Amino acid sequence: MERVRAGLRIPYDLNCCLTREAQKRGIAQNALILQILWAWAEQENRELSKSSPQS
């Protein structure tokens, strides 16, 4: 899988929240953000599949 760098400017409070959650799970903050984004993308795809007409 090709990687692309995507710089995010995250508000301080949200960054602290993400850091704490990543530490609780024993993963890097980047890994947590990727998990969140993949879950969102999968949900979006499911919703798009439901709303598109079946052939």
PDB file of N, H, CA, C and O in Angstrom:
ATOM      1  N   MET A   1       0.849  -1.172   0.000  1.00  0.00           N
ATOM      2  CA  MET A   1       0.000   0.000   0.000  1.00  0.00           C
ATOM      3  C   MET A   1       0.898   1.239   0.000  1.00  0.00           C
ATOM      4  O   MET A   1       1.808   1.365   0.818  1.00  0.00           O
ATOM      5  N   GLU A   2       0.622   2.139  -0.926  1.00  0.00           N
ATOM      6  H   GLU A   2      -0.118   2.037  -1.591  1.00  0.00           H
ATOM      7  CA  GLU A   2       1.381   3.377  -0.997  1.00  0.00           C
ATOM      8  C   GLU A   2       0.967   4.309   0.142  1.00  0.00           C
ATOM      9  O   GLU A   2      -0.209   4.384   0.497  1.00  0.00           O
ATOM     10  N   ARG A   3       1.924   5.000   0.696  1.00  0.00           N
ATOM     11  H   ARG A   3       2.879   4.938   0.408  1.00  0.00           H
ATOM     12  CA  ARG A   3       1.636   5.921   1.805  1.00  0.00           C
ATOM     13  C   ARG A   3       1.674   7.352   1.325  1.00  0.00           C
ATOM     14  O   ARG A   3       2.450   7.707   0.438  1.00  0.00           O
ATOM     15  N   VAL A   4       0.834   8.161   1.916  1.00  0.00           N
ATOM     16  H   VAL A   4       0.203   7.873   2.636  1.00  0.00           H
ATOM     17  CA  VAL A   4       0.779   9.590   1.633  1.00  0.00           C
ATOM     18  C   VAL A   4       0.837  10.318   2.959  1.00  0.00           C
ATOM     19  O   VAL A   4       0.145   9.948   3.907  1.00  0.00           O
ATOM     20  N   ARG A   5       1.651  11.339   3.029  1.00  0.00           N
ATOM     21  H   ARG A   5       2.214  11.639   2.259  1.00  0.00           H
ATOM     22  CA  ARG A   5       1.748  12.123   4.261  1.00  0.00           C
ATOM     23  C   ARG A   5       0.625  13.149   4.269  1.00  0.00           C
ATOM     24  O   ARG A   5       0.470  13.921   3.323  1.00  0.00           O
ATOM     25  N   ALA A   6      -0.153  13.152   5.341  1.00  0.00           N
ATOM     26  H   ALA A   6      -0.026  12.525   6.110  1.00  0.00           H
ATOM     27  CA  ALA A   6      -1.247  14.108   5.481  1.00  0.00           C
ATOM     28  C   ALA A   6      -1.063  14.845   6.803  1.00  0.00           C
ATOM     29  O   ALA A   6      -1.345  14.309   7.875  1.00  0.00           O
ATOM     30  N   GLY A   7      -0.600  16.048   6.710  1.00  0.00           N
ATOM     31  H   GLY A   7      -0.371  16.484   5.839  1.00  0.00           H
ATOM     32  CA  GLY A   7      -0.382  16.837   7.928  1.00  0.00           C
ATOM     33  C   GLY A   7      -1.698  17.350   8.477  1.00  0.00           C
ATOM     34  O   GLY A   7      -2.486  17.959   7.754  1.00  0.00           O
ATOM     35  N   LEU A   8      -1.931  17.106   9.742  1.00  0.00           N
ATOM     36  H   LEU A   8      -1.290  16.611  10.330  1.00  0.00           H
ATOM     37  CA  LEU A   8      -3.152  17.567  10.392  1.00  0.00           C
ATOM     38  C   LEU A   8      -2.805  18.578  11.466  1.00  0.00           C
ATOM     39  O   LEU A   8      -1.845  18.400  12.217  1.00  0.00           O
ATOM     40  N   ARG A   9      -3.571  19.612  11.532  1.00  0.00           N
ATOM     41  H   ARG A   9      -4.350  19.756  10.922  1.00  0.00           H
ATOM     42  CA  ARG A   9      -3.444  20.568  12.638  1.00  0.00           C
ATOM     43  C   ARG A   9      -4.568  20.243  13.611  1.00  0.00           C
ATOM     44  O   ARG A   9      -5.733  20.553  13.365  1.00  0.00           O
ATOM     45  N   ILE A  10      -4.201  19.619  14.709  1.00  0.00           N
ATOM     46  H   ILE A  10      -3.254  19.366  14.909  1.00  0.00           H
ATOM     47  CA  ILE A  10      -5.169  19.140  15.687  1.00  0.00           C
ATOM     48  C   ILE A  10      -5.180  20.096  16.880  1.00  0.00           C
ATOM     49  O   ILE A  10      -4.124  20.435  17.414  1.00  0.00           O
ATOM     50  N   PRO A  11      -6.366  20.529  17.296  1.00  0.00           N
ATOM     51  CA  PRO A  11      -6.429  21.384  18.491  1.00  0.00           C
ATOM     52  C   PRO A  11      -5.774  20.693  19.693  1.00  0.00           C
ATOM     53  O   PRO A  11      -5.818  19.469  19.818  1.00  0.00           O
ATOM     54  N   TYR A  12      -5.183  21.477  20.552  1.00  0.00           N
ATOM     55  H   TYR A  12      -5.147  22.471  20.451  1.00  0.00           H
ATOM     56  CA  TYR A  12      -4.432  20.963  21.704  1.00  0.00           C
ATOM     57  C   TYR A  12      -5.254  19.985  22.541  1.00  0.00           C
ATOM     58  O   TYR A  12      -4.771  18.905  22.881  1.00  0.00           O
ATOM     59  N   ASP A  13      -6.501  20.356  22.878  1.00  0.00           N
ATOM     60  H   ASP A  13      -6.894  21.233  22.601  1.00  0.00           H
ATOM     61  CA  ASP A  13      -7.340  19.493  23.725  1.00  0.00           C
ATOM     62  C   ASP A  13      -7.624  18.154  23.061  1.00  0.00           C
ATOM     63  O   ASP A  13      -7.598  17.116  23.722  1.00  0.00           O
ATOM     64  N   LEU A  14      -7.897  18.168  21.751  1.00  0.00           N
ATOM     65  H   LEU A  14      -7.919  19.012  21.214  1.00  0.00           H
ATOM     66  CA  LEU A  14      -8.151  16.925  21.028  1.00  0.00           C
ATOM     67  C   LEU A  14      -6.887  16.087  20.959  1.00  0.00           C
ATOM     68  O   LEU A  14      -6.946  14.863  21.083  1.00  0.00           O
ATOM     69  N   ASN A  15      -5.745  16.734  20.763  1.00  0.00           N
ATOM     70  H   ASN A  15      -5.697  17.728  20.663  1.00  0.00           H
ATOM     71  CA  ASN A  15      -4.479  16.013  20.733  1.00  0.00           C
ATOM     72  C   ASN A  15      -4.228  15.303  22.067  1.00  0.00           C
ATOM     73  O   ASN A  15      -3.793  14.151  22.089  1.00  0.00           O
ATOM     74  N   CYS A  16      -4.502  15.987  23.166  1.00  0.00           N
ATOM     75  H   CYS A  16      -4.856  16.922  23.148  1.00  0.00           H
ATOM     76  CA  CYS A  16      -4.322  15.377  24.493  1.00  0.00           C
ATOM     77  C   CYS A  16      -5.243  14.170  24.658  1.00  0.00           C
ATOM     78  O   CYS A  16      -4.835  13.132  25.178  1.00  0.00           O
ATOM     79  N   CYS A  17      -6.470  14.317  24.215  1.00  0.00           N
ATOM     80  H   CYS A  17      -6.802  15.161  23.793  1.00  0.00           H
ATOM     81  CA  CYS A  17      -7.443  13.224  24.302  1.00  0.00           C
ATOM     82  C   CYS A  17      -6.970  12.025  23.476  1.00  0.00           C
ATOM     83  O   CYS A  17      -7.027  10.888  23.945  1.00  0.00           O
ATOM     84  N   LEU A  18      -6.509  12.273  22.259  1.00  0.00           N
ATOM     85  H   LEU A  18      -6.463  13.197  21.878  1.00  0.00           H
ATOM     86  CA  LEU A  18      -6.024  11.190  21.396  1.00  0.00           C
ATOM     87  C   LEU A  18      -4.781  10.526  21.992  1.00  0.00           C
ATOM     88  O   LEU A  18      -4.640   9.305  21.938  1.00  0.00           O
ATOM     89  N   THR A  19      -3.894  11.325  22.553  1.00  0.00           N
ATOM     90  H   THR A  19      -4.009  12.317  22.597  1.00  0.00           H
ATOM     91  CA  THR A  19      -2.674  10.777  23.158  1.00  0.00           C
ATOM     92  C   THR A  19      -3.017   9.873  24.338  1.00  0.00           C
ATOM     93  O   THR A  19      -2.471   8.777  24.463  1.00  0.00           O
ATOM     94  N   ARG A  20      -3.926  10.335  25.210  1.00  0.00           N
ATOM     95  H   ARG A  20      -4.370  11.226  25.109  1.00  0.00           H
ATOM     96  CA  ARG A  20      -4.324   9.513  26.372  1.00  0.00           C
ATOM     97  C   ARG A  20      -4.973   8.204  25.917  1.00  0.00           C
ATOM     98  O   ARG A  20      -4.671   7.139  26.456  1.00  0.00           O
ATOM     99  N   GLU A  21      -5.853   8.283  24.935  1.00  0.00           N
ATOM    100  H   GLU A  21      -6.098   9.148  24.497  1.00  0.00           H
ATOM    101  CA  GLU A  21      -6.541   7.079  24.463  1.00  0.00           C
ATOM    102  C   GLU A  21      -5.556   6.104  23.816  1.00  0.00           C
ATOM    103  O   GLU A  21      -5.650   4.894  24.021  1.00  0.00           O
ATOM    104  N   ALA A  22      -4.633   6.624  23.051  1.00  0.00           N
ATOM    105  H   ALA A  22      -4.557   7.607  22.884  1.00  0.00           H
ATOM    106  CA  ALA A  22      -3.623   5.767  22.430  1.00  0.00           C
ATOM    107  C   ALA A  22      -2.772   5.084  23.495  1.00  0.00           C
ATOM    108  O   ALA A  22      -2.464   3.898  23.375  1.00  0.00           O
ATOM    109  N   GLN A  23      -2.393   5.816  24.528  1.00  0.00           N
ATOM    110  H   GLN A  23      -2.643   6.779  24.625  1.00  0.00           H
ATOM    111  CA  GLN A  23      -1.601   5.233  25.610  1.00  0.00           C
ATOM    112  C   GLN A  23      -2.383   4.138  26.336  1.00  0.00           C
ATOM    113  O   GLN A  23      -1.825   3.094  26.674  1.00  0.00           O
ATOM    114  N   LYS A  24      -3.680   4.378  26.576  1.00  0.00           N
ATOM    115  H   LYS A  24      -4.133   5.227  26.302  1.00  0.00           H
ATOM    116  CA  LYS A  24      -4.514   3.361  27.234  1.00  0.00           C
ATOM    117  C   LYS A  24      -4.562   2.082  26.409  1.00  0.00           C
ATOM    118  O   LYS A  24      -4.562   0.981  26.959  1.00  0.00           O
ATOM    119  N   ARG A  25      -4.603   2.232  25.082  1.00  0.00           N
ATOM    120  H   ARG A  25      -4.603   3.126  24.635  1.00  0.00           H
ATOM    121  CA  ARG A  25      -4.689   1.065  24.196  1.00  0.00           C
ATOM    122  C   ARG A  25      -3.320   0.457  23.891  1.00  0.00           C
ATOM    123  O   ARG A  25      -3.230  -0.629  23.318  1.00  0.00           O
ATOM    124  N   GLY A  26      -2.265   1.160  24.275  1.00  0.00           N
ATOM    125  H   GLY A  26      -2.338   2.042  24.740  1.00  0.00           H
ATOM    126  CA  GLY A  26      -0.910   0.664  24.039  1.00  0.00           C
ATOM    127  C   GLY A  26      -0.484   0.759  22.583  1.00  0.00           C
ATOM    128  O   GLY A  26       0.285  -0.072  22.102  1.00  0.00           O
ATOM    129  N   ILE A  27      -0.985   1.775  21.879  1.00  0.00           N
ATOM    130  H   ILE A  27      -1.610   2.451  22.270  1.00  0.00           H
ATOM    131  CA  ILE A  27      -0.633   1.974  20.479  1.00  0.00           C
ATOM    132  C   ILE A  27      -0.184   3.410  20.271  1.00  0.00           C
ATOM    133  O   ILE A  27      -0.378   4.260  21.140  1.00  0.00           O
ATOM    134  N   ALA A  28       0.410   3.676  19.134  1.00  0.00           N
ATOM    135  H   ALA A  28       0.569   2.985  18.429  1.00  0.00           H
ATOM    136  CA  ALA A  28       0.833   5.036  18.808  1.00  0.00           C
ATOM    137  C   ALA A  28      -0.381   5.886  18.452  1.00  0.00           C
ATOM    138  O   ALA A  28      -1.406   5.368  18.009  1.00  0.00           O
ATOM    139  N   GLN A  29      -0.257   7.185  18.648  1.00  0.00           N
ATOM    140  H   GLN A  29       0.576   7.606  19.007  1.00  0.00           H
ATOM    141  CA  GLN A  29      -1.340   8.097  18.315  1.00  0.00           C
ATOM    142  C   GLN A  29      -1.681   7.988  16.829  1.00  0.00           C
ATOM    143  O   GLN A  29      -2.855   8.016  16.459  1.00  0.00           O
ATOM    144  N   ASN A  30      -0.679   7.867  15.988  1.00  0.00           N
ATOM    145  H   ASN A  30       0.274   7.844  16.288  1.00  0.00           H
ATOM    146  CA  ASN A  30      -0.911   7.731  14.554  1.00  0.00           C
ATOM    147  C   ASN A  30      -1.753   6.488  14.256  1.00  0.00           C
ATOM    148  O   ASN A  30      -2.658   6.535  13.423  1.00  0.00           O
ATOM    149  N   ALA A  31      -1.454   5.382  14.934  1.00  0.00           N
ATOM    150  H   ALA A  31      -0.719   5.344  15.610  1.00  0.00           H
ATOM    151  CA  ALA A  31      -2.218   4.150  14.729  1.00  0.00           C
ATOM    152  C   ALA A  31      -3.677   4.333  15.151  1.00  0.00           C
ATOM    153  O   ALA A  31      -4.583   3.834  14.484  1.00  0.00           O
ATOM    154  N   LEU A  32      -3.903   5.039  16.245  1.00  0.00           N
ATOM    155  H   LEU A  32      -3.166   5.445  16.787  1.00  0.00           H
ATOM    156  CA  LEU A  32      -5.269   5.305  16.703  1.00  0.00           C
ATOM    157  C   LEU A  32      -6.023   6.147  15.676  1.00  0.00           C
ATOM    158  O   LEU A  32      -7.174   5.857  15.350  1.00  0.00           O
ATOM    159  N   ILE A  33      -5.369   7.185  15.171  1.00  0.00           N
ATOM    160  H   ILE A  33      -4.434   7.421  15.436  1.00  0.00           H
ATOM    161  CA  ILE A  33      -6.019   8.038  14.174  1.00  0.00           C
ATOM    162  C   ILE A  33      -6.338   7.236  12.923  1.00  0.00           C
ATOM    163  O   ILE A  33      -7.405   7.419  12.337  1.00  0.00           O
ATOM    164  N   LEU A  34      -5.441   6.353  12.500  1.00  0.00           N
ATOM    165  H   LEU A  34      -4.575   6.205  12.976  1.00  0.00           H
ATOM    166  CA  LEU A  34      -5.712   5.506  11.332  1.00  0.00           C
ATOM    167  C   LEU A  34      -6.893   4.571  11.594  1.00  0.00           C
ATOM    168  O   LEU A  34      -7.721   4.370  10.705  1.00  0.00           O
ATOM    169  N   GLN A  35      -6.987   4.000  12.790  1.00  0.00           N
ATOM    170  H   GLN A  35      -6.315   4.164  13.512  1.00  0.00           H
ATOM    171  CA  GLN A  35      -8.128   3.148  13.135  1.00  0.00           C
ATOM    172  C   GLN A  35      -9.430   3.928  13.040  1.00  0.00           C
ATOM    173  O   GLN A  35     -10.420   3.435  12.499  1.00  0.00           O
ATOM    174  N   ILE A  36      -9.425   5.143  13.565  1.00  0.00           N
ATOM    175  H   ILE A  36      -8.620   5.544  14.004  1.00  0.00           H
ATOM    176  CA  ILE A  36     -10.622   5.992  13.526  1.00  0.00           C
ATOM    177  C   ILE A  36     -11.006   6.300  12.081  1.00  0.00           C
ATOM    178  O   ILE A  36     -12.180   6.216  11.719  1.00  0.00           O
ATOM    179  N   LEU A  37     -10.026   6.656  11.258  1.00  0.00           N
ATOM    180  H   LEU A  37      -9.073   6.724  11.552  1.00  0.00           H
ATOM    181  CA  LEU A  37     -10.301   6.999   9.864  1.00  0.00           C
ATOM    182  C   LEU A  37     -10.788   5.786   9.067  1.00  0.00           C
ATOM    183  O   LEU A  37     -11.697   5.916   8.247  1.00  0.00           O
ATOM    184  N   TRP A  38     -10.197   4.611   9.296  1.00  0.00           N
ATOM    185  H   TRP A  38      -9.459   4.505   9.962  1.00  0.00           H
ATOM    186  CA  TRP A  38     -10.657   3.400   8.601  1.00  0.00           C
ATOM    187  C   TRP A  38     -12.086   3.051   9.000  1.00  0.00           C
ATOM    188  O   TRP A  38     -12.892   2.680   8.147  1.00  0.00           O
ATOM    189  N   ALA A  39     -12.404   3.166  10.277  1.00  0.00           N
ATOM    190  H   ALA A  39     -11.749   3.468  10.969  1.00  0.00           H
ATOM    191  CA  ALA A  39     -13.771   2.881  10.733  1.00  0.00           C
ATOM    192  C   ALA A  39     -14.758   3.841  10.086  1.00  0.00           C
ATOM    193  O   ALA A  39     -15.848   3.432   9.689  1.00  0.00           O
ATOM    194  N   TRP A  40     -14.386   5.122   9.975  1.00  0.00           N
ATOM    195  H   TRP A  40     -13.500   5.455  10.298  1.00  0.00           H
ATOM    196  CA  TRP A  40     -15.250   6.106   9.334  1.00  0.00           C
ATOM    197  C   TRP A  40     -15.432   5.773   7.853  1.00  0.00           C
ATOM    198  O   TRP A  40     -16.551   5.818   7.341  1.00  0.00           O
ATOM    199  N   ALA A  41     -14.341   5.440   7.164  1.00  0.00           N
ATOM    200  H   ALA A  41     -13.433   5.404   7.579  1.00  0.00           H
ATOM    201  CA  ALA A  41     -14.412   5.130   5.736  1.00  0.00           C
ATOM    202  C   ALA A  41     -15.283   3.905   5.485  1.00  0.00           C
ATOM    203  O   ALA A  41     -16.069   3.890   4.538  1.00  0.00           O
ATOM    204  N   GLU A  42     -15.152   2.878   6.323  1.00  0.00           N
ATOM    205  H   GLU A  42     -14.514   2.891   7.092  1.00  0.00           H
ATOM    206  CA  GLU A  42     -15.976   1.679   6.168  1.00  0.00           C
ATOM    207  C   GLU A  42     -17.446   1.997   6.399  1.00  0.00           C
ATOM    208  O   GLU A  42     -18.308   1.491   5.680  1.00  0.00           O
ATOM    209  N   GLN A  43     -17.739   2.822   7.385  1.00  0.00           N
ATOM    210  H   GLN A  43     -17.039   3.233   7.969  1.00  0.00           H
ATOM    211  CA  GLN A  43     -19.119   3.225   7.665  1.00  0.00           C
ATOM    212  C   GLN A  43     -19.696   4.007   6.488  1.00  0.00           C
ATOM    213  O   GLN A  43     -20.836   3.780   6.086  1.00  0.00           O
ATOM    214  N   GLU A  44     -18.916   4.917   5.945  1.00  0.00           N
ATOM    215  H   GLU A  44     -17.989   5.102   6.273  1.00  0.00           H
ATOM    216  CA  GLU A  44     -19.360   5.702   4.787  1.00  0.00           C
ATOM    217  C   GLU A  44     -19.667   4.796   3.606  1.00  0.00           C
ATOM    218  O   GLU A  44     -20.670   4.986   2.917  1.00  0.00           O
ATOM    219  N   ASN A  45     -18.798   3.802   3.368  1.00  0.00           N
ATOM    220  H   ASN A  45     -17.983   3.649   3.927  1.00  0.00           H
ATOM    221  CA  ASN A  45     -19.017   2.881   2.254  1.00  0.00           C
ATOM    222  C   ASN A  45     -20.291   2.074   2.457  1.00  0.00           C
ATOM    223  O   ASN A  45     -21.028   1.830   1.502  1.00  0.00           O
ATOM    224  N   ARG A  46     -20.559   1.656   3.694  1.00  0.00           N
ATOM    225  H   ARG A  46     -19.961   1.854   4.471  1.00  0.00           H
ATOM    226  CA  ARG A  46     -21.789   0.914   3.982  1.00  0.00           C
ATOM    227  C   ARG A  46     -23.012   1.779   3.719  1.00  0.00           C
ATOM    228  O   ARG A  46     -23.990   1.315   3.132  1.00  0.00           O
ATOM    229  N   GLU A  47     -22.960   3.027   4.151  1.00  0.00           N
ATOM    230  H   GLU A  47     -22.166   3.404   4.628  1.00  0.00           H
ATOM    231  CA  GLU A  47     -24.091   3.928   3.952  1.00  0.00           C
ATOM    232  C   GLU A  47     -24.303   4.231   2.470  1.00  0.00           C
ATOM    233  O   GLU A  47     -25.443   4.323   2.015  1.00  0.00           O
ATOM    234  N   LEU A  48     -23.221   4.385   1.720  1.00  0.00           N
ATOM    235  H   LEU A  48     -22.295   4.310   2.090  1.00  0.00           H
ATOM    236  CA  LEU A  48     -23.338   4.619   0.287  1.00  0.00           C
ATOM    237  C   LEU A  48     -23.924   3.403  -0.415  1.00  0.00           C
ATOM    238  O   LEU A  48     -24.724   3.545  -1.340  1.00  0.00           O
ATOM    239  N   SER A  49     -23.529   2.203   0.020  1.00  0.00           N
ATOM    240  H   SER A  49     -22.879   2.088   0.771  1.00  0.00           H
ATOM    241  CA  SER A  49     -24.044   0.974  -0.583  1.00  0.00           C
ATOM    242  C   SER A  49     -25.546   0.831  -0.348  1.00  0.00           C
ATOM    243  O   SER A  49     -26.278   0.374  -1.226  1.00  0.00           O
ATOM    244  N   LYS A  50     -25.998   1.224   0.838  1.00  0.00           N
ATOM    245  H   LYS A  50     -25.404   1.595   1.551  1.00  0.00           H
ATOM    246  CA  LYS A  50     -27.430   1.137   1.155  1.00  0.00           C
ATOM    247  C   LYS A  50     -28.251   2.101   0.318  1.00  0.00           C
ATOM    248  O   LYS A  50     -29.375   1.788  -0.074  1.00  0.00           O
ATOM    249  N   SER A  51     -27.686   3.285   0.041  1.00  0.00           N
ATOM    250  H   SER A  51     -26.773   3.539   0.359  1.00  0.00           H
ATOM    251  CA  SER A  51     -28.459   4.303  -0.653  1.00  0.00           C
ATOM    252  C   SER A  51     -28.374   4.199  -2.173  1.00  0.00           C
ATOM    253  O   SER A  51     -29.183   4.802  -2.878  1.00  0.00           O
ATOM    254  N   SER A  52     -27.401   3.437  -2.688  1.00  0.00           N
ATOM    255  H   SER A  52     -26.744   2.947  -2.115  1.00  0.00           H
ATOM    256  CA  SER A  52     -27.297   3.333  -4.149  1.00  0.00           C
ATOM    257  C   SER A  52     -28.254   2.273  -4.676  1.00  0.00           C
ATOM    258  O   SER A  52     -28.459   1.247  -4.027  1.00  0.00           O
ATOM    259  N   PRO A  53     -28.843   2.509  -5.848  1.00  0.00           N
ATOM    260  CA  PRO A  53     -29.798   1.550  -6.411  1.00  0.00           C
ATOM    261  C   PRO A  53     -29.105   0.249  -6.805  1.00  0.00           C
ATOM    262  O   PRO A  53     -28.001   0.267  -7.350  1.00  0.00           O
ATOM    263  N   GLN A  54     -29.737  -0.842  -6.535  1.00  0.00           N
ATOM    264  H   GLN A  54     -30.634  -0.856  -6.092  1.00  0.00           H
ATOM    265  CA  GLN A  54     -29.198  -2.168  -6.882  1.00  0.00           C
ATOM    266  C   GLN A  54     -29.551  -2.496  -8.317  1.00  0.00           C
ATOM    267  O   GLN A  54     -30.681  -2.267  -8.749  1.00  0.00           O
ATOM    268  N   SER A  55     -28.586  -3.035  -9.069  1.00  0.00           N
ATOM    269  H   SER A  55     -27.668  -3.221  -8.719  1.00  0.00           H
ATOM    270  CA  SER A  55     -28.828  -3.408 -10.476  1.00  0.00           C
ATOM    271  C   SER A  55     -29.235  -4.854 -10.592  1.00  0.00           C
ATOM    272  O   SER A  55     -29.477  -5.340 -11.697  1.00  0.00           O
TER     273      SER A  55
END
